Amino acid sequence: MSSTNAALDEYLERGRAVLGDLGQQKDILKGTQRRLYNVANTLGVSGETIRMVERRAKQDRDLQQWDAFTTVCEPPRPAAWPYRQHVSDVSWHLYGRGKGIDMRPVTERQL
């Protein structure tokens, strides 16, 4: 019982250390972002361009998170389904970044 308590205390301490490190990294990244904005403004990049880049980065991050979620939550398909298409491939196509859906049987294409 005492070894379990010691292990739990160690895990909690590691968690606190990681959380503290993440806070420090956030502060460093915020400062870096502020300096990059200042440099961009000095070079003549408009605030609208910077906001457009930020919006695109957020959309890409949201799409990546959605793909990860659907990949994890996608139910297994029967092996007999010949035209298997991964959900992330479909969303990649729907967002206009893919070349289309590959409708060849699974046995004929590289997975």
C-alpha positions as CSV (number, residue, x, y, z in Angstrom):
1,M,0.0,0.0,0.0
2,S,2.8,2.4,0.8
3,S,4.5,1.7,-2.5
4,T,1.3,2.6,-4.3
5,N,1.0,5.8,-2.4
6,A,4.6,6.7,-3.2
7,A,4.0,6.0,-6.9
8,L,0.9,8.2,-6.9
9,D,2.8,11.0,-5.2
10,E,5.6,10.7,-7.8
11,Y,3.1,10.8,-10.6
12,L,1.4,13.9,-9.1
13,E,4.8,15.6,-8.7
14,R,5.7,14.8,-12.3
15,G,2.3,16.2,-13.4
16,R,2.9,19.5,-11.5
17,A,6.4,19.8,-13.0
18,V,5.1,19.2,-16.6
19,L,2.3,21.8,-16.0
20,G,4.9,24.3,-14.7
21,D,7.1,23.7,-17.8
22,L,4.1,24.2,-20.1
23,G,3.4,27.5,-18.4
24,Q,6.9,28.7,-19.0
25,Q,6.8,27.5,-22.6
26,K,3.6,29.4,-23.2
27,D,5.2,32.6,-21.9
28,I,8.2,32.1,-24.1
29,L,6.0,31.5,-27.2
30,K,3.8,34.5,-26.4
31,G,6.9,36.7,-26.3
32,T,8.2,35.2,-29.5
33,Q,4.8,35.8,-31.2
34,R,4.8,39.4,-30.1
35,R,8.3,40.0,-31.5
36,L,7.3,38.3,-34.8
37,Y,4.3,40.6,-35.1
38,N,6.5,43.6,-34.5
39,V,9.0,42.5,-37.2
40,A,6.1,41.8,-39.6
41,N,4.6,45.3,-39.0
42,T,8.0,46.8,-39.4
43,L,8.4,45.0,-42.8
44,G,5.0,46.4,-43.9
45,V,2.8,43.3,-43.5
46,S,-0.7,44.5,-42.7
47,G,-2.6,43.4,-39.7
48,E,-5.3,41.9,-42.0
49,T,-2.7,39.6,-43.6
50,I,-1.5,38.5,-40.1
51,R,-5.0,37.7,-39.1
52,M,-5.7,35.8,-42.3
53,V,-2.6,33.6,-41.6
54,E,-3.8,33.0,-38.0
55,R,-7.3,32.1,-39.3
56,R,-5.8,29.6,-41.7
57,A,-3.6,28.1,-39.1
58,K,-6.6,27.7,-36.8
59,Q,-8.6,26.0,-39.6
60,D,-5.8,23.6,-40.3
61,R,-5.4,22.8,-36.6
62,D,-9.2,22.2,-36.3
63,L,-9.1,19.9,-39.4
64,Q,-6.2,18.0,-38.0
65,Q,-8.0,17.5,-34.6
66,W,-11.2,16.4,-36.4
67,D,-9.3,13.9,-38.4
68,A,-7.6,12.5,-35.3
69,F,-10.9,12.3,-33.5
70,T,-12.7,10.5,-36.4
71,T,-9.7,8.2,-36.9
72,V,-9.9,7.1,-33.2
73,C,-13.7,7.0,-33.1
74,E,-14.3,5.3,-36.5
75,P,-15.9,1.9,-36.0
76,P,-14.1,-1.1,-37.5
77,R,-15.4,-2.1,-40.9
78,P,-15.9,-5.6,-42.0
79,A,-13.0,-7.1,-44.1
80,A,-15.4,-7.9,-46.9
81,W,-16.0,-4.2,-47.6
82,P,-14.1,-3.7,-50.9
83,Y,-14.2,0.1,-51.2
84,R,-12.9,1.1,-47.8
85,Q,-12.3,4.8,-47.5
86,H,-10.8,6.4,-44.5
87,V,-12.8,9.3,-42.9
88,S,-9.8,11.6,-42.9
89,D,-9.4,11.0,-46.6
90,V,-13.0,12.0,-47.2
91,S,-12.7,15.2,-45.1
92,W,-9.4,15.9,-46.9
93,H,-11.3,15.7,-50.2
94,L,-14.2,17.7,-49.0
95,Y,-12.0,20.5,-47.9
96,G,-10.6,20.6,-51.5
97,R,-7.0,19.5,-50.6
98,G,-7.1,16.0,-52.0
99,K,-7.1,14.6,-55.5
100,G,-10.4,12.7,-55.0
101,I,-11.6,9.5,-53.5
102,D,-9.8,6.4,-54.6
103,M,-12.5,3.9,-55.4
104,R,-10.3,1.0,-56.3
105,P,-10.7,-2.1,-54.2
106,V,-8.5,-2.2,-51.1
107,T,-6.5,-5.1,-52.5
108,E,-5.4,-3.0,-55.5
109,R,-4.2,0.1,-53.7
110,Q,-1.4,0.9,-51.3
111,L,-2.7,1.5,-47.7
